[in-house]
């Protein structure tokens, strides 16, 4: 008698439970196009003398860090998930990426916070130039073998890419990729260059780990997730928690991500950004952007400020392209 692998049994059970609903959903989706993002970044116009970012959707952020081009958690295809026979089984985008893969500028580095398919889309990675330096968390190196330069970091370890120091940070999440996968490394990143510092939080529930940065570095901007918390708040921070983590690490600004792109949980689509704005109150100027495709620039004049500015001066940093 042939022995059936446990992995086959696991996926067969999953298909029985969810297959019919998935096929019905895909049929319905095929009848409606994915709407375009409201904003379309223009990276060719960005200055190498500034720090400029654009939110492409979900956790994908394009960064020009004084001439060093980085892309975080690339997922730029219509669906994310497992690909079988040319079809991807997983969530469909609610909005197109603000830039297509073909529209990306030449990248110095791609940063991957963990192996979950909405943060590490192999279909997107396969279309990025092999010369791009791939930086992942430990035990994720097999996902980026095609790249000529690869760095897998444990928390606290760092590597330099194009003059940017990239350090792996502790977060509160988990790292398995598939139902039958072993647990992998996961984390965020601290990016430093020219006396500026950014935090990319990847995916995280609330954690005090970011607060330890306050005594080490002045964080200009924290890119933190604010969606997919209902009922998964044990794995995904809610807006109020992300606002608290920004404050505890001493970051001047927050770029909210991980919302408005895929339906991964039960909260209404616009609830995360609305709750974040409510939590910010009079400090709403600290929210760098709120819509997919928006571009944000940190002016040189505020490079070493104390984080207390007037709202009218802060609003000029948002660029609609």
MONORQUI-V129452 format. One record per residue. N is the residue number from 1. SS is DSSP state (H for helix, E for strand, - for the rest). Layout:
BEGIN
n=<N:N>
ss=<SS:SS>
END
This chain:
BEGIN
n=<1:2:3:4:5:6:7:8:9:10:11:12:13:14:15:16:17:18:19:20:21:22:23:24:25:26:27:28:29:30:31:32:33:34:35:36:37:38:39:40:41:42:43:44:45:46:47:48:49:50:51:52:53:54:55:56:57:58:59:60:61:62:63:64:65:66:67:68:69:70:71:72:73:74:75:76:77:78:79:80:81:82:83:84:85:86:87:88:89:90:91:92:93:94:95:96:97:98:99:100:101:102:103:104:105:106:107:108:109:110:111:112:113:114:115:116:117:118:119:120:121:122:123:124:125:126:127:128:129:130:131:132:133:134:135:136:137:138:139:140:141:142:143:144:145:146:147:148:149:150:151:152:153:154:155:156:157:158:159:160:161:162:163:164:165:166:167:168:169:170:171:172:173:174:175:176:177:178:179:180:181:182:183:184:185:186:187:188:189:190:191:192:193:194:195:196:197:198:199:200:201:202:203:204:205:206:207:208:209:210:211:212:213:214:215:216:217:218:219:220:221:222:223:224:225:226:227:228:229:230:231:232:233:234:235:236:237:238:239:240:241:242:243:244:245:246:247:248:249:250:251:252:253:254:255:256:257:258:259:260:261:262:263:264:265:266:267:268:269:270:271:272:273:274:275:276:277:278:279:280:281:282:283:284:285:286:287:288:289:290:291:292:293:294:295:296:297:298:299:300:301:302:303:304:305:306:307:308:309:310:311:312:313:314:315:316:317:318:319:320:321>
ss=<-:-:-:-:-:H:H:H:H:H:H:H:H:H:H:H:H:H:H:H:H:H:H:H:H:H:H:H:H:-:-:-:-:-:-:-:-:-:-:-:-:-:H:H:H:-:-:-:-:-:E:E:E:E:E:E:E:-:-:E:E:E:E:E:E:-:-:E:E:E:E:E:-:-:-:-:-:-:E:-:-:E:E:E:-:-:E:E:E:-:-:E:-:-:-:-:-:-:-:-:H:H:H:-:-:-:-:-:E:E:E:E:-:-:-:-:-:-:-:-:-:H:H:H:H:-:-:-:-:-:-:-:E:E:E:E:E:-:-:-:H:H:H:H:-:-:-:-:E:E:E:E:E:-:-:-:-:E:E:E:E:-:-:E:E:E:E:E:E:-:-:-:-:-:-:-:-:-:-:-:-:-:-:-:-:-:-:E:E:E:E:E:E:-:-:E:E:E:E:E:-:-:-:-:-:-:-:-:H:H:H:H:H:H:H:-:-:-:-:-:E:E:E:E:E:-:-:-:-:-:-:-:-:-:-:-:-:-:H:H:H:H:H:H:H:H:H:H:H:-:-:-:E:E:E:E:E:-:-:-:-:-:-:-:-:-:-:-:-:-:H:H:H:H:H:H:H:H:H:H:H:H:H:H:H:H:E:-:-:-:-:-:-:-:E:E:E:E:-:H:H:H:-:-:-:-:-:-:-:-:H:H:H:H:H:H:H:E:E:-:->
END
